Amino acid sequence: MTKHQKPNGCFVGFQRLFSGLMAVLATIFLIIVLVHLTYTVKIKGMSLLVVAVSSLFVLRYVWKKVKRKSSSNKEVIKGIFSDFLRTISVFVVFSIVMTILINNTQHNTQIEPKKEDDNKTEVVTTTENGNQIRYIVNKQYWKDFDRNWHKMDFKIAESSVAKSKKNRRNYRYTRNFSWGSFYKHMADHDRTLLEHLYKSFDKLQKEKKLNRRKFAELIITSIQDIEYNYIKSTPCDGTEEYPCVGNVRLGIFAPAEFSANLQGDCDSRTVLLFVLLRKFNYKVAILNSDEYRHSVLGISLPAQGKYKVYNRRKYYFVETTAKGCPIGYLPPKVSNTRYWDFVLVN
């Protein structure tokens, strides 16, 4: 057959049927992509507009090829092959685009917690090895320094809280009392009581694929997010600026107690963070100031801002009582580093 001969009618019919089928498949696929990105991934704005406009141009091009005319059997076969490659290209390209948008959205989009999912506490009873164990579970939602939302259960056995409280209350207050020794007494005792908390943070790190810096920030912001409370060794008198818990021996809750009741002042927070971060092999310290009557955490990580040196290692300050205070930041009212002293270093 020469190039001037007309193509076989069956070939032409098959080509048009095949081209139409490929065009329909491409159309269905692009519709599924747009619906998934809009309602499941929930992309919006410029990203959605770019994908939608690109899809329209692709569909216009694909359907235009359905009506083309071929002058020979060779062109018919070539057209069928090009239609197949064109459709595959649409699948591949838009699959890659969708994957990129999904990953980008999961990493950057702030997912606000639903109103019915507000932070709440519940008591759960489970049976383990034939024994009934009651757990206190605090459902926590918070934002990290990058404004990304996280959620996790702070879970601890009631029996562990009781042990923690007993250990704190039995600490002997002598003439040689020091806050560092007292903090170490509570930290060493409670570190074995927080296994569920360790596992929850570890699971979250793996799910989010956080590097070492971001994981430390995750743990820090989870504690910063908890509402501040005065913890006083004397009765509350009603003049406090924040919620107050009175008649607590030595004016602090131990790590297991604090993780259960979520009522903590500055050193309740620094001791819990000291235990948590030490568990994950961070170099941390607790610094106190008699001048400011305050306690902060120190962490040895590359950072900017204020720090203090211990054994030639820089420990950057971490304010634990306010949301969003980054590593290295100290509020102006407590920012003179000369008034801060190391009381406990791991």
C-alpha positions in Angstrom: 0.0 0.0 0.0 1.4 3.4 -1.0 1.1 6.5 1.1 -1.7 7.7 -1.3 -4.0 4.7 -0.5 -6.8 5.2 2.0 -6.4 3.5 5.4 -8.4 0.4 6.2 -11.9 1.3 7.6 -11.6 -1.2 10.4 -8.3 0.4 11.5 -9.9 3.8 11.5 -12.9 2.7 13.5 -10.6 1.0 16.0 -8.4 4.0 16.3 -11.4 6.3 17.0 -12.8 3.9 19.5 -9.4 3.5 21.2 -8.8 7.3 21.2 -12.2 7.9 22.7 -11.6 5.3 25.4 -8.2 6.8 26.3 -9.8 10.2 26.5 -12.6 9.0 28.8 -10.1 7.3 31.1 -8.0 10.4 31.2 -11.1 12.5 32.0 -12.2 10.2 34.8 -8.8 10.1 36.3 -8.4 13.9 36.3 -11.9 14.3 37.8 -10.9 11.8 40.6 -7.6 13.8 41.2 -9.5 17.1 41.5 -12.1 15.7 43.8 -9.5 14.0 46.0 -7.3 17.1 46.2 -10.4 19.3 47.0 -12.3 17.3 49.5 -9.8 14.8 51.0 -6.4 16.6 50.9 -8.3 20.0 51.0 -5.9 22.0 48.9 -7.2 25.4 48.0 -6.2 28.7 46.6 -3.5 29.0 43.9 -2.5 25.3 44.1 -6.1 24.1 43.3 -6.5 26.8 40.6 -3.2 25.7 38.8 -4.2 22.0 38.9 -7.7 22.7 37.6 -6.6 24.9 34.7 -3.9 22.4 33.8 -6.5 19.7 33.8 -8.7 21.6 31.4 -5.9 22.2 29.0 -4.9 18.6 29.1 -8.5 17.4 28.5 -9.0 19.8 25.6 -5.8 18.5 24.0 -6.8 14.8 24.6 -10.3 15.2 23.2 -9.1 17.2 20.2 -7.0 14.2 19.1 -10.1 11.9 19.1 -11.4 13.7 15.9 -8.1 13.7 13.9 -8.0 12.1 10.5 -5.4 9.7 9.3 -4.3 9.3 5.7 -2.8 5.8 5.9 -2.7 2.6 8.0 0.8 3.6 9.2 -0.6 6.9 10.6 -3.5 5.0 12.2 -1.1 2.7 14.1 1.1 5.6 15.0 -2.0 7.5 16.3 -3.1 4.5 18.5 0.4 4.2 20.0 0.6 8.0 20.6 -2.9 8.0 22.2 -1.7 5.2 24.6 1.5 7.1 25.5 -0.4 10.3 25.9 -2.9 8.8 28.4 -0.1 7.1 30.4 1.7 10.4 30.5 -1.4 12.1 32.0 -1.6 9.4 34.6 2.0 9.6 35.6 2.3 13.4 35.6 -0.8 14.1 37.6 0.0 11.2 40.0 3.3 12.9 40.7 1.6 16.3 41.1 -1.0 14.8 43.5 1.7 13.1 45.6 3.7 16.3 45.9 0.6 18.3 46.8 -0.4 15.7 49.4 3.0 15.6 51.0 3.3 19.4 51.0 -0.2 19.8 52.5 0.4 17.2 55.2 3.6 19.0 56.2 2.5 22.6 56.1 -1.3 22.8 56.6 -2.5 23.7 60.0 -5.3 21.3 60.9 -7.4 22.9 63.5 -8.8 20.4 66.1 -12.6 20.0 66.0 -14.5 21.7 68.8 -15.6 18.3 70.1 -12.0 17.3 70.3 -11.0 19.9 72.8 -8.4 18.9 75.4 -10.1 16.7 77.9 -9.3 14.1 80.6 -10.8 10.7 81.1 -10.1 7.7 83.2 -9.8 4.4 81.4 -9.8 0.9 83.0 -8.0 -1.9 81.3 -7.1 -5.5 82.2 -3.4 -6.4 81.9 -2.0 -9.8 83.0 -5.2 -10.4 84.8 -5.1 -7.2 86.8 -7.3 -4.1 86.4 -5.3 -0.9 85.9 -6.9 2.6 85.8 -5.2 5.1 83.5 -5.6 8.8 83.5 -5.6 10.0 79.8 -5.3 13.6 78.8 -6.1 14.2 75.2 -3.8 17.0 74.2 -3.7 19.2 71.0 -1.1 21.8 70.5 0.9 23.8 67.9 4.7 23.6 67.5 6.9 26.5 66.6 6.1 26.1 62.9 2.4 26.4 63.7 1.7 22.8 62.9 -0.9 21.0 64.9 -0.2 17.8 66.9 -2.3 15.6 69.0 -1.3 12.9 71.5 -2.6 11.2 74.7 -0.8 11.9 77.9 -1.4 8.5 79.6 -0.3 7.4 83.0 -1.5 4.8 85.5 -3.2 6.1 88.7 -0.9 3.9 90.7 2.1 5.6 89.2 0.7 9.0 90.1 0.2 7.8 93.7 3.8 6.6 93.9 5.1 9.9 92.5 3.1 11.9 95.0 4.3 9.7 97.9 7.9 10.0 96.8 7.6 13.8 96.6 5.9 14.2 99.9 8.4 11.9 101.7 11.4 14.0 100.7 13.2 15.2 103.8 13.5 19.0 104.0 16.7 19.6 105.9 19.1 22.5 106.6 21.1 21.3 103.5 18.1 21.4 101.2 18.8 22.3 97.6 16.4 22.5 94.7 18.8 20.6 92.5 18.9 17.6 94.8 15.1 17.7 95.2 14.6 17.9 91.4 17.0 14.9 91.0 15.1 13.0 93.6 11.8 13.4 91.7 13.3 12.9 88.3 15.2 9.7 89.1 12.1 8.2 90.8 9.5 9.1 88.1 11.5 8.3 85.0 10.3 4.7 85.2 6.7 5.8 85.6 6.4 7.6 82.3 6.8 4.8 79.8 3.4 5.4 78.1 4.5 9.0 77.6 7.8 8.0 76.1 6.1 5.6 73.7 3.6 8.2 72.6 6.2 10.8 71.8 8.4 8.1 70.0 5.4 7.1 67.9 4.7 10.7 67.0 8.3 11.3 66.0 8.2 8.3 63.6 4.8 9.3 62.1 5.9 12.8 61.5 9.5 11.8 60.5 10.9 14.6 62.7 14.6 15.3 62.9 16.4 15.7 66.3 15.8 19.4 66.5 12.1 19.2 65.5 11.5 16.4 67.9 12.9 18.4 70.8 10.6 21.3 69.8 7.6 19.0 69.6 8.2 17.9 73.2 8.9 21.4 74.5 5.8 22.9 72.8 3.6 20.1 74.2 4.4 21.3 77.7 4.4 25.0 76.9 0.8 24.6 75.7 -0.4 23.5 79.1 -2.2 26.2 81.0 0.0 27.8 83.7 -1.0 27.3 87.4 0.4 28.6 90.6 1.4 25.7 92.8 1.8 26.9 96.3 2.9 25.3 99.6 0.5 27.6 101.4 -3.3 28.0 100.8 -4.4 30.0 97.8 -5.7 33.4 98.9 -7.7 34.3 95.8 -5.4 37.1 94.7 -3.5 35.0 92.2 -3.4 36.1 88.6 -3.6 32.5 87.4 -5.4 29.3 88.5 -3.9 28.2 91.8 -3.4 24.9 93.6 -2.6 25.3 97.3 -1.2 23.2 100.1 1.2 21.3 97.9 4.3 20.3 99.8 7.3 22.3 98.6 5.1 24.0 96.0 5.7 21.7 93.0 4.2 18.6 91.4 6.5 15.7 90.4 6.7 14.7 86.8 4.1 11.8 87.0 1.7 14.0 89.0 2.0 16.9 86.5 1.6 14.7 83.5 -1.7 13.5 85.0 -3.3 16.6 86.4 -1.7 19.1 83.9 -1.4 21.7 86.7 2.1 23.1 86.9 4.2 26.1 87.5 7.7 26.8 86.2 9.7 24.0 87.9 6.9 21.4 87.6 7.4 21.9 83.9 11.2 22.0 83.8 11.5 18.8 85.8 9.1 16.9 83.6 10.8 18.2 80.4 14.2 17.3 82.0 13.0 13.7 82.4 11.4 13.5 78.9 14.3 15.0 77.0 16.9 13.1 78.9 15.0 9.9 78.0 15.6 10.7 74.3 19.3 11.4 75.0 19.3 15.2 74.8 21.7 17.2 76.9 19.5 19.2 79.2 19.7 21.2 82.4 17.5 23.1 84.9 18.5 26.6 85.7 16.9 28.6 88.6 17.1 32.3 89.5 16.6 33.5 93.0 16.5 37.0 91.6 13.5 36.3 89.3 12.0 33.5 91.4 11.7 31.4 88.3 12.9 28.1 86.7 13.8 27.4 83.1 15.1 24.5 81.0 18.5 24.6 79.3 19.1 22.4 76.2 22.3 21.8 74.3 21.3 22.1 70.7 22.5 24.4 67.9 20.4 27.5 68.3 20.4 31.3 68.4 19.6 33.5 71.4 20.6 33.4 75.1 22.5 30.6 76.6 24.8 29.7 79.5 27.9 27.5 79.5 28.4 24.5 81.7 31.5 22.4 81.3 32.3 24.2 78.0 28.9 23.2 76.6 26.3 25.8 75.6 22.8 25.3 77.1 20.2 27.5 75.4 17.4 28.8 77.6 13.9 27.4 77.1 11.0 29.3 78.7 8.4 26.7 79.6 5.5 28.7 81.0 4.3 30.5 77.8 3.3 29.2 74.4 5.6 29.8 71.4 8.8 30.8 73.2 11.5 29.4 70.9 14.8 27.8 72.1 17.1 30.6 73.1 14.4 33.1 74.1 14.1 34.6 77.6 11.3 37.1 78.4 12.7 40.7 78.9 11.8 40.7 82.6 14.0 37.6 83.3 16.6 38.0 80.6 19.8 38.9 82.5 21.8 35.6 82.3 24.0 36.6 85.3 21.0 35.9 87.6 20.6 32.3 86.3 22.4 29.3 87.9 22.6 25.6 87.0 20.9 23.5 89.6 20.7 20.1 87.7 22.5 18.9 84.7 22.2 15.4 83.1 
